[in-house]
Amino acid sequence: MKDIAIIGAGGFGRETAWLIQQLGGWNLIGFFDDNTNANTGFADLKILGDIDALKNLATTTALVIAISNPVIRQQIAEKIGDEFDFPSLIHPSSSVGHPSNQIGKGVIVTDGVILTTHIYLGDFTIVNLATTIGHDCRLSKFTSIMPQCSISGNVTLGERCFVGAGARVLQSISLGNDCVVGAGAVVTKSFGTGAKLVGVPAKEVS
């Protein structure tokens, strides 16, 4: 089995450790986190060092960045570069396997997610628990989708978008880079770069 390590020992890091254990086929060696005193929640998995300690890791080890914040995730990925393998981790209970779907590197898809057809998930995208994504959607790299979201068909999300838990994005809507959709919001029209959206229907706030 190939070694794999998780970057980020917070709550989502622990969920990702569980996902890897459920997948099987990996030797999970531990976490890297700048908080080297963090409690991993797993008696047999330790903090192996901070992010800079990755330079001492064998490059044959696979890495997964389990940090929900899109900006921090991108900063870490760019700092590490292409020296390591970043596999995509797809929970066995999710439904994402239609051959028309394209999934980039470093993607994490968790339990109960449903992707239909002709969907693109850019590098280092996270799609969290029980989210549904309709046909012909494009989620650009470093996007984060929190639990139980519903994204209708033909939606385009720019880079580093963050969609809060339980939010809805209606069909054929586009959001620019760095948009934030608040938990439970319903997005009924398109918005440009950096929009912060809350409410039903979602409105932009400063």
matplotlib code that plots the C-alpha trace (Angstrom):
import matplotlib.pyplot as plt

x = [0.0, 1.2, 1.8, -0.5, -0.5, -3.1, -2.4, -4.7, -5.6, -8.8, -12.3, -12.3, -8.8, -10.2, -13.2, -10.8, -8.8, -12.0, -12.7, -9.2, -9.8, -13.1, -11.5, -8.8, -5.7, -3.8, -1.3, -2.3, 0.9, -0.5, -1.0, 0.9, -0.3, 1.2, -0.5, 1.8, 0.0, -3.4, -5.5, -5.9, -8.7, -7.1, -4.9, -2.7, -2.3, 0.0, 1.1, 4.2, 5.3, 4.3, 3.9, 7.6, 8.4, 7.0, 10.5, 11.7, 9.0, 9.7, 8.2, 6.7, 4.2, 0.8, -0.7, -4.3, -5.0, -8.0, -8.6, -12.0, -10.8, -10.2, -7.5, -5.5, -5.8, -4.5, -1.6, -0.5, -0.8, 1.3, 3.9, 4.2, 4.2, 4.3, 6.8, 4.2, 1.2, -2.2, -4.8, -8.5, -10.4, -14.0, -16.1, -17.4, -21.0, -21.0, -22.3, -19.9, -18.8, -20.5, -17.8, -18.7, -17.6, -14.1, -12.4, -9.1, -6.2, -6.5, -10.3, -12.2, -15.7, -17.3, -20.2, -23.5, -22.6, -24.4, -23.0, -25.0, -23.5, -21.0, -19.6, -16.2, -14.5, -11.3, -8.1, -8.4, -12.2, -14.0, -17.6, -19.0, -21.6, -24.9, -24.5, -26.1, -24.7, -26.7, -25.7, -23.1, -21.8, -18.3, -16.7, -13.3, -10.3, -10.1, -13.9, -15.4, -19.0, -20.2, -22.7, -26.2, -25.9, -27.9, -26.4, -28.6, -27.7, -25.4, -24.0, -20.5, -18.5, -15.2, -12.0, -12.0, -15.8, -17.2, -20.8, -22.1, -24.1, -27.6, -27.3, -29.0, -27.7, -30.4, -29.9, -27.7, -26.2, -22.6, -20.6, -17.2, -14.0, -13.9, -17.6, -19.0, -22.6, -23.9, -25.4, -29.0, -28.9, -30.8, -28.9, -31.4, -29.2, -25.6, -22.9, -19.4, -16.1, -15.9, -19.7, -20.8, -24.3, -26.9, -30.6, -33.6, -33.3, -29.6, -28.5, -25.0, -23.7, -20.6]
y = [0.0, 3.5, 5.9, 8.9, 11.9, 14.5, 18.2, 19.7, 18.0, 19.9, 18.6, 18.1, 16.5, 14.0, 13.3, 12.8, 10.3, 8.4, 8.6, 7.2, 4.3, 3.5, 3.5, 1.1, 0.6, 3.4, 3.4, 6.6, 7.7, 10.8, 14.5, 17.7, 20.8, 24.1, 23.4, 20.5, 20.0, 19.4, 16.4, 14.3, 12.2, 9.0, 7.2, 5.7, 8.8, 11.6, 15.1, 14.4, 18.1, 21.5, 22.3, 23.1, 19.5, 18.2, 18.8, 15.8, 13.5, 11.0, 12.3, 8.9, 9.7, 11.0, 14.1, 15.3, 18.9, 18.6, 22.3, 23.8, 27.4, 27.8, 30.5, 28.6, 25.4, 27.2, 28.7, 25.3, 23.6, 26.3, 26.2, 22.4, 22.5, 19.5, 17.4, 15.2, 13.2, 14.6, 11.8, 12.5, 10.8, 9.7, 8.2, 4.7, 5.7, 8.7, 8.6, 10.4, 7.8, 8.8, 8.7, 12.2, 13.7, 15.1, 15.2, 17.0, 16.2, 16.6, 16.6, 15.3, 14.0, 12.8, 10.5, 10.7, 13.1, 12.8, 14.1, 13.5, 14.0, 16.2, 17.8, 19.2, 19.4, 21.5, 20.6, 20.6, 21.0, 19.8, 18.5, 17.7, 15.4, 14.7, 17.5, 17.1, 18.6, 18.7, 18.2, 20.4, 22.1, 23.5, 24.0, 25.7, 24.8, 25.3, 25.6, 24.3, 23.0, 22.4, 19.7, 19.2, 21.8, 21.6, 22.9, 22.8, 22.1, 24.4, 26.2, 27.7, 28.5, 30.4, 29.7, 29.6, 29.9, 28.8, 27.5, 27.2, 24.3, 23.8, 26.5, 26.2, 27.5, 27.5, 26.4, 28.3, 30.7, 31.8, 33.0, 34.7, 33.9, 34.2, 34.3, 33.2, 31.8, 31.8, 28.8, 28.2, 30.9, 30.4, 32.0, 32.9, 35.1, 35.4, 37.5, 38.6, 38.2, 38.4, 38.6, 37.7, 36.3, 35.7, 35.1, 33.8, 34.9, 35.6, 39.2, 40.7, 42.1, 44.0]
z = [0.0, -0.8, 2.1, 2.4, 4.8, 5.6, 5.7, 8.3, 11.6, 12.3, 12.1, 8.3, 8.5, 10.9, 8.6, 5.8, 7.8, 8.4, 4.6, 3.8, 6.3, 4.6, 1.2, 2.1, 0.0, 1.6, 4.5, 6.4, 8.2, 10.0, 9.8, 9.1, 10.8, 11.9, 15.3, 16.2, 19.5, 17.9, 19.0, 15.9, 17.5, 16.4, 18.9, 16.2, 14.1, 15.1, 14.0, 12.1, 12.0, 10.6, 6.9, 6.5, 7.8, 4.5, 3.0, 5.1, 3.7, 0.9, -2.3, -2.9, -0.2, -1.4, 0.2, 0.7, 1.8, 4.2, 4.9, 4.0, 3.6, -0.2, 0.1, 2.7, 0.6, -2.4, -0.5, 0.8, -2.6, -4.3, -1.5, -1.9, -5.7, -8.0, -6.0, -4.4, -5.7, -4.8, -5.4, -5.5, -2.7, -3.5, -0.8, -1.8, -1.0, -3.3, -6.9, -9.1, -11.6, -14.9, -17.6, -18.8, -15.4, -15.0, -11.7, -11.1, -8.7, -5.0, -5.0, -1.9, -2.3, 0.9, 1.9, 0.1, -2.6, -6.0, -9.2, -12.4, -15.8, -17.6, -14.4, -14.0, -10.5, -10.7, -8.8, -5.0, -4.9, -1.8, -2.1, 1.4, 2.8, 1.0, -1.6, -5.1, -8.2, -11.5, -15.1, -16.9, -13.8, -13.6, -10.2, -10.6, -8.6, -4.8, -4.5, -1.2, -1.0, 2.5, 3.6, 2.1, -0.7, -3.9, -7.1, -10.1, -13.7, -15.8, -12.8, -13.0, -9.9, -10.1, -8.3, -4.5, -4.1, -0.7, -0.5, 3.0, 4.4, 3.0, 0.4, -3.0, -6.3, -9.1, -12.7, -15.2, -12.6, -12.7, -9.7, -10.1, -8.3, -4.5, -4.0, -0.6, -0.3, 3.3, 4.9, 3.8, 1.1, -2.2, -5.1, -7.9, -10.1, -11.2, -9.4, -10.2, -8.4, -4.6, -3.9, -0.4, -0.6, 2.2, 2.5, 0.4, -2.3, -1.8, -1.8, -1.8, 1.4, 2.2]

ax = plt.figure().add_subplot(projection="3d")
ax.plot(x, y, z, "-o")
ax.set_aspect("equal")
plt.show()
